[in-house]
Amino acid sequence: MKSSKILFVVAALISASFAFAADAAKDAAPHKGKCCVKAEKEGKTCAHECCVAAAKEHKNCEKCGGTNAPAAAKH
């Protein structure tokens, strides 16, 4: 009985550590979508409508796999 409780606690701690690691990955630096990176390698800009619209707002297209910095929390 005691060993099953210890096993449960260990499993809970491991699960929590994975949850915190996944949350930290969300806060990573923003990056561009694959299509935009490919276009940059060719010396061009991405011609997708969604990427062009996002670029006008100084953002990365999330539809194509890009990420943006999280918005600052307002107090």
Secondary structure, 3 states (H helix, E strand, C coil): CHHHHHHHHHHHHHHHHHHHHHHHHHCCCCCCCHHHHHHHHCCCCCCCHHHHHHHHCCCCCCCCCCCCCCCCCCC
